[in-house]
Amino acid sequence: MRFSTATTAERLLPERLAMRARPLLDRIDAVLFSPDERGEAGRMSVIAFAIRIVSAVIAFASQVMLARWMGSFEYGIFVLVWMTMVIGGNVACLGFHTSVIRFIPEYREKGMLAELRGVLVASRIFVFLASSAFAAIGALGVVLLSGSIESYYVVPFVLGFVCLPMIALSDLLQGVSRANSWAVLALSPTYLVRPVLILVLMGLALALGHGADARTALIVAIAATYLTTIWQYAGIARRTRQTLAAGPRTLNVRAWVAVSLPIFLVESFFFLLTNADVLMVGFFMEPEDVAVYFATVKTLALVHFVYFAVKTGAAQRYAAYTHGDTAKLAAFARDTVSWTFWPSLLMAIVVLALGEVMLKLFGPGFDVGYPLLFPLVVGVVARASVGPAESLLTMTGNQNACAVVYAVTLVLNIALSVALIPAFGLWGAAIATAAAMIFEAAALTFTAWRRLGIVMTIFHAGGSRP
């Protein structure tokens, strides 16, 4: 006998209230327990959202502790370096961390097991070598340009580049896990285990007498990232051996690169767009300002995580439906918009209600970022109103058009930041980011409609073009 929310409500709630809630609870049961692909995607999204909620609490707590231990100046340095490495690791995958989400379901659906084995092995080697080259070039560049960089950034950035290959490999392994619907294995190493390890190791380092500065924090982050990535790699290797028999491998490198490079542009532009505001604040303002702005953005994590949770569960289903029933693709795409928007709206209201209190936890002066939450929330909700439209385009072969959207949006964001941050400080960064996200949402839904005939917006009662 399985658990049922509808049956449980009938037992616990008054009859009239249970009857009114029954249609909604039946839909929840359908998402959680349906044996078809839609149910699997829904369950993965729910698991991903649960993990991201827990990870948001863990990440928030760890960032509060780091800020209090290090002070705003050193914390601001750490934040800027770490965000740069996270972006660099994602970019260094050259699109393979997302293209595998498309290739793995396709090869499995078509019984192309040799190609499946080939892409699993080749993608790991390719990403590790590419990210190592990125890291070496980046570290060398910092050393050569050290005279033009603020002295307090030089050593932390060199340390950060040591961590970059493992960040990239972890992103790829997350993509492999998502393609196989292994939600826990996909998300728990990066979003649960790593932040806990960073916090524990940092506390241990301080107890042993090491300095509460960005250098110590980055050394701790390196250790935590290497440990979690190796553990994730071992877990995926074991699961793969259980689900895929050993056999010949076929390498279609040209085809994989042809698909991955446009995705690389999409993901790079998206990641840069997601973090451009923090980087631009770091360029124009002092580390203390970076710390305040990052704490404000971190407070929005609960809202952002709804989008990423639905994207995690939906991407491989978009890819599978592309090679099957197009009507199912359109219906499922519309479902994912609702899954994204309504929880995001609820979370946004909660964040606005509690944001000032949450920011005060970081320490004195961080609550000045509270007013910035209001324009930022508008942008995040606008993005949520079109669901994971970017994943829909990427998984259906429209990655080039998606790359153009993100390139234009990134240019708009940077241009607005350059114009507004010197004049308005952190308010300029928040307004530039919100405006860019609103443009991004409009451009993505228009592109999805033109390319696929699917209207990815919560504000449209229909759903697809006749």
C-alpha positions in Angstrom: 0.0 0.0 0.0 1.5 3.4 -1.0 1.1 6.7 0.7 -1.7 9.0 -0.8 -2.0 12.7 0.1 -5.7 12.6 -0.9 -6.5 9.6 1.3 -4.5 11.1 4.2 -6.4 14.3 3.9 -9.8 12.5 4.0 -8.7 10.8 7.2 -7.3 13.9 9.0 -9.4 16.9 7.7 -13.1 17.7 8.1 -15.1 16.2 5.3 -16.0 19.5 3.6 -12.4 20.7 3.6 -11.2 17.4 2.4 -13.6 17.4 -0.5 -12.5 20.9 -1.6 -8.9 19.9 -1.4 -9.4 16.6 -3.3 -8.8 17.8 -6.9 -5.5 19.5 -5.9 -4.4 16.5 -3.9 -5.3 14.1 -6.7 -3.0 16.1 -9.0 -0.2 15.9 -6.4 -0.6 12.1 -6.2 -0.5 12.0 -10.0 2.8 13.8 -10.0 4.3 11.8 -7.1 3.2 8.3 -7.9 2.4 8.1 -11.7 4.5 5.4 -13.3 4.9 7.2 -16.6 7.6 9.6 -17.7 5.7 12.6 -16.5 5.4 11.1 -13.0 9.2 10.3 -13.1 10.0 13.9 -14.0 7.6 15.2 -11.4 9.2 13.0 -8.7 12.7 14.1 -9.7 11.6 17.7 -9.6 10.1 17.2 -6.1 13.3 15.4 -4.9 15.5 18.1 -6.4 13.4 20.8 -4.8 13.6 19.1 -1.4 17.3 18.8 -1.7 17.7 22.4 -2.8 15.5 23.6 0.1 17.7 21.7 2.5 20.8 22.9 0.7 19.5 26.5 0.8 19.3 26.3 4.6 22.7 24.7 4.8 24.3 27.2 2.4 22.6 30.1 4.1 23.9 29.0 7.5 27.4 28.3 6.2 27.6 31.7 4.5 26.4 33.4 7.7 29.0 31.6 9.7 31.8 32.4 7.1 30.8 36.0 7.1 30.8 36.3 10.8 34.1 34.4 11.1 35.9 36.3 8.4 34.4 39.8 8.4 33.0 41.6 5.4 36.3 42.4 3.8 37.8 38.9 3.7 34.4 37.4 3.1 33.9 39.7 0.1 37.3 38.5 -1.4 36.3 34.8 -0.9 32.9 35.3 -2.4 34.3 37.0 -5.6 36.9 34.3 -6.1 34.6 31.4 -5.4 31.9 32.7 -7.7 34.5 33.2 -10.5 35.6 29.6 -10.0 32.1 28.3 -10.1 31.5 30.2 -13.3 34.8 29.0 -14.7 34.2 25.4 -13.9 30.8 25.5 -15.6 32.3 27.2 -18.7 35.2 24.8 -18.8 32.8 21.9 -19.4 32.4 23.3 -22.9 28.7 22.3 -22.9 29.2 18.6 -22.3 27.6 18.8 -18.8 24.3 19.7 -20.5 24.6 17.8 -23.8 25.0 14.5 -22.0 21.5 15.1 -20.6 20.3 15.1 -24.2 22.5 12.3 -25.5 22.0 9.7 -22.8 18.2 9.5 -23.0 18.4 9.5 -26.8 20.9 6.7 -27.0 19.1 4.6 -24.4 15.7 5.2 -26.2 17.3 4.1 -29.5 19.3 1.2 -28.1 22.6 2.8 -29.1 24.6 1.3 -26.2 28.0 1.6 -27.9 27.4 5.3 -28.4 26.1 5.6 -24.8 29.3 4.0 -23.4 31.4 6.2 -25.6 29.8 9.5 -24.5 30.1 8.6 -20.8 33.8 8.0 -21.0 34.8 10.6 -23.6 32.9 13.4 -21.8 34.7 12.8 -18.5 38.2 12.8 -20.2 37.3 15.8 -22.3 36.0 17.9 -19.4 38.9 17.1 -17.1 41.5 18.0 -19.7 39.8 21.2 -20.8 39.2 22.4 -17.3 42.8 21.7 -16.3 43.9 23.8 -19.3 41.6 26.6 -18.2 42.9 26.4 -14.7 46.6 26.5 -15.8 46.0 29.4 -18.1 44.0 31.3 -15.5 46.6 30.9 -12.7 49.4 31.9 -15.1 47.4 34.9 -16.1 46.9 36.0 -12.5 50.7 35.7 -11.8 51.7 37.6 -14.9 49.1 40.4 -14.3 49.7 40.5 -10.6 50.9 44.1 -10.8 47.6 45.2 -12.2 45.5 43.3 -9.7 44.7 44.4 -6.1 47.3 42.5 -4.0 44.7 41.0 -1.7 43.2 39.1 -4.7 46.3 37.5 -6.2 46.9 34.5 -3.9 43.2 33.7 -3.4 42.6 33.6 -7.2 45.6 31.3 -7.7 44.2 29.0 -5.1 40.8 29.2 -6.7 42.1 27.9 -10.0 43.5 24.8 -8.2 39.8 24.0 -7.5 38.4 24.7 -11.0 38.9 21.2 -12.6 37.0 19.4 -9.8 34.2 22.0 -10.0 34.0 21.3 -13.7 34.0 17.5 -13.3 31.4 17.7 -10.6 29.1 19.7 -13.0 29.6 17.0 -15.7 28.8 14.2 -13.2 25.7 16.1 -12.1 24.6 16.1 -15.8 25.1 12.3 -16.1 23.1 11.8 -12.9 20.3 14.0 -14.1 20.1 12.2 -17.5 19.6 8.9 -15.5 17.1 10.5 -13.1 19.4 9.9 -10.2 18.3 13.1 -8.4 20.0 12.4 -5.0 23.4 11.5 -6.6 23.1 14.5 -8.9 22.5 17.2 -6.3 23.6 16.0 -2.9 27.4 16.2 -3.4 27.4 19.8 -4.6 24.5 21.2 -2.6 24.5 19.2 0.6 27.9 17.5 1.2 30.3 20.2 -0.1 28.9 23.2 1.9 28.8 21.1 5.1 32.4 20.0 4.5 33.5 23.6 3.9 31.9 24.8 7.1 33.2 21.9 9.2 36.7 22.1 7.8 36.8 25.9 8.2 35.7 25.6 11.8 38.5 23.0 12.3 41.1 25.2 10.6 40.1 28.1 12.9 40.3 25.9 16.0 43.8 24.9 14.9 44.9 28.5 14.8 44.7 29.3 11.1 43.7 32.8 10.0 40.1 33.7 9.5 40.7 35.0 6.0 40.0 34.3 2.3 43.1 32.1 1.8 42.1 29.7 4.6 38.6 29.6 3.3 39.7 28.8 -0.3 42.1 26.0 0.9 39.2 24.5 2.8 37.0 24.8 -0.3 39.6 23.0 -2.4 39.7 20.1 0.0 35.9 19.9 0.2 35.5 20.1 -3.5 38.0 17.4 -4.3 36.6 15.0 -1.6 33.0 15.4 -2.8 33.8 15.1 -6.5 35.8 11.9 -6.0 32.9 10.5 -3.9 30.4 11.5 -6.6 32.5 9.9 -9.3 32.7 6.6 -7.4 29.0 6.6 -6.8 28.1 7.2 -10.5 30.6 4.6 -11.7 29.0 2.0 -9.5 25.5 2.9 -10.6 26.6 2.9 -14.3 28.1 -0.6 -13.9 24.8 -1.8 -12.5 22.6 -0.4 -15.3 24.9 -0.6 -18.4 26.7 -3.8 -19.3 30.3 -3.6 -20.4 30.8 -3.6 -24.2 32.2 -1.8 -27.2 32.3 2.0 -27.4 31.6 4.2 -30.3 33.0 7.7 -30.4 31.1 10.3 -32.4 33.3 13.2 -31.3 32.4 15.5 -34.2 28.6 15.1 -33.5 29.1 15.6 -29.8 31.1 18.7 -30.2 28.7 20.1 -32.8 25.9 19.9 -30.3 27.9 20.8 -27.2 29.5 24.0 -28.4 26.2 25.9 -28.9 25.1 24.5 -25.5 28.4 25.8 -24.2 27.5 29.2 -25.3 24.0 29.0 -23.8 25.3 27.7 -20.5 28.2 30.2 -20.4 25.9 33.1 -21.1 23.3 31.8 -18.6 25.9 31.3 -15.9 27.5 34.7 -16.5 24.1 36.3 -16.6 23.2 34.6 -13.3 26.4 35.9 -11.6 27.3 39.0 -13.6 25.9 41.3 -11.0 28.2 40.0 -8.3 31.2 40.2 -10.6 30.3 43.7 -11.8 29.9 44.8 -8.2 33.4 43.3 -7.5 34.8 45.3 -10.5 33.4 48.7 -9.5 33.1 48.5 -5.7 35.0 47.3 -2.6 35.0 43.8 -1.1 32.6 44.9 1.7 30.0 45.9 -1.0 30.5 42.5 -2.7 29.8 40.8 0.7 26.6 42.8 1.2 25.3 42.2 -2.3 26.2 38.5 -2.3 24.4 38.1 1.0 21.3 39.7 -0.5 21.4 37.5 -3.5 22.0 34.4 -1.3 18.8 35.3 0.6 16.9 34.9 -2.7 18.2 31.3 -3.0 14.9 29.7 -2.0 13.1 31.4 -4.9 15.8 30.5 -7.5 15.9 26.9 -6.4 12.3 26.2 -7.6 13.5 27.0 -11.2 16.6 24.8 -10.9 14.6 22.0 -9.3 12.1 21.8 -12.1 14.8 22.2 -14.7 16.6 19.2 -13.1 13.6 17.0 -13.4 12.4 18.2 -16.8 15.5 18.5 -19.0 15.8 14.8 -19.8 12.1 14.4 -20.4 12.2 17.3 -22.9 14.9 15.3 -24.7 13.0 12.1 -24.6 9.7 13.6 -25.8 11.5 15.3 -28.7 12.1 11.9 -30.2 8.5 10.8 -29.5 5.1 12.4 -29.2 5.2 16.1 -29.8 1.8 16.6 -28.2 3.2 15.1 -25.0 6.2 17.5 -25.3 3.8 20.6 -25.5 1.6 19.4 -22.6 4.6 18.5 -20.4 6.3 21.9 -21.2 3.1 23.7 -20.0 3.1 21.7 -16.8 6.6 22.7 -16.0 5.7 26.4 -16.3 3.1 25.9 -13.5 5.5 23.8 -11.5 8.0 26.7 -11.6 5.9 29.8 -11.3 3.5 29.2 -8.4 6.0 27.8 -5.8 8.4 30.6 -6.9 5.8 33.3 -6.2 5.1 31.8 -2.8 8.8 31.6 -2.0 9.2 35.2 -3.1 6.6 36.4 -0.7 8.3 34.5 2.1 11.7 36.0 1.3 10.4 39.5 1.2 8.7 39.0 4.6 11.8 37.6 6.3 14.6 39.1 4.2 15.7 41.8 6.7 15.9 39.4 9.6 17.9 36.9 7.4 20.3 39.6 6.3 21.0 40.7 9.9 22.2 37.2 10.6 25.3 37.9 8.4 26.5 40.5 10.8 26.3 44.3 11.3 25.6 46.3 8.2 24.4 43.5 6.0 20.7 44.5 6.4 21.3 47.5 4.1 20.8 45.1 1.3 17.2 44.4 2.2 15.6 47.0 -0.1 17.5 45.5 -3.0 15.4 42.3 -2.6 12.4 44.0 -4.1 13.7 44.7 -7.7 15.6 41.4 -7.6 12.4 39.5 -6.7 10.6 41.0 -9.6 13.2 39.7 -11.9 13.3 36.2 -10.4 9.5 35.9 -10.6 9.6 37.1 -14.2 12.1 34.4 -15.0 9.9 31.8 -13.2 6.8 32.8 -15.2 8.2 31.1 -18.3 9.4 28.0 -16.6 12.6 26.2 -17.8 12.2 27.5 -21.4 15.9 27.6 -21.9 16.1 23.8 -21.2 13.2 23.2 -23.6 15.0 25.0 -26.4 18.4 23.3 -25.7 16.9 19.8 -25.4 14.9 20.2 -28.7 17.9 21.2 -30.8 17.3 25.0 -30.7 20.4 25.7 -28.7 21.7 28.2 -31.2 18.7 30.4 -30.9 18.9 30.1 -27.1 22.5 31.1 -27.2 21.6 34.3 -29.1 19.0 35.1 -26.5 21.4 34.8 -23.6 24.2 36.6 -25.5 21.9 39.6 -26.0 20.7 39.4 -22.4 24.2 39.3 -21.0 25.3 42.3 -23.1 22.2 44.2 -21.9 23.0 43.3 -18.2 26.6 44.3 -18.5 25.7 47.6 -20.3 23.1 48.5 -17.7 25.6 47.6 -14.9 28.3 49.8 -16.4 25.8 52.6 -16.7 24.1 52.2 -13.3 26.5 50.9 -10.7 29.0 53.9 -10.8 26.0 56.2 -10.3 23.7 54.2 -8.0 26.0 51.6 -6.4 24.2 48.4 -5.3 20.8 49.8 -6.4 22.3 50.0 -9.9 23.3 46.4 -9.9 19.9 45.2 -8.6 18.0 47.3 -11.2 20.3 46.1 -14.0 19.8 42.5 -13.0 16.1 42.7 -12.7 15.7 44.4 -16.1 17.9 41.8 -17.8 15.9 38.9 -16.2 12.6 40.5 -17.5 14.1 40.8 -21.0 15.4 37.2 -20.8 12.0 35.8 -19.9 10.2 37.7 -22.7 12.9 36.7 -25.3 12.9 33.0 -24.3 9.1 32.6 -24.4 9.0 34.3 -27.8 11.7 32.1 -29.1 10.0 28.9 -27.9 6.8 30.0 -29.5 8.5 30.8 -32.9 10.6 27.6 -32.9 8.3 25.1 -31.3 4.8 26.6 -31.3 4.8 26.2 -27.5 3.9 29.2 -25.4 6.0 29.0 -22.2 4.3 31.5 -20.0 2.1 31.3 -17.0 0.1 34.3 -18.3 -1.2 32.4 -21.4 -4.4 30.4 -21.0 -3.8 28.3 -24.1 -0.4 26.8 -24.5 0.6 26.1 -28.1 0.4 27.7 -31.5 -2.4 26.3 -33.7 
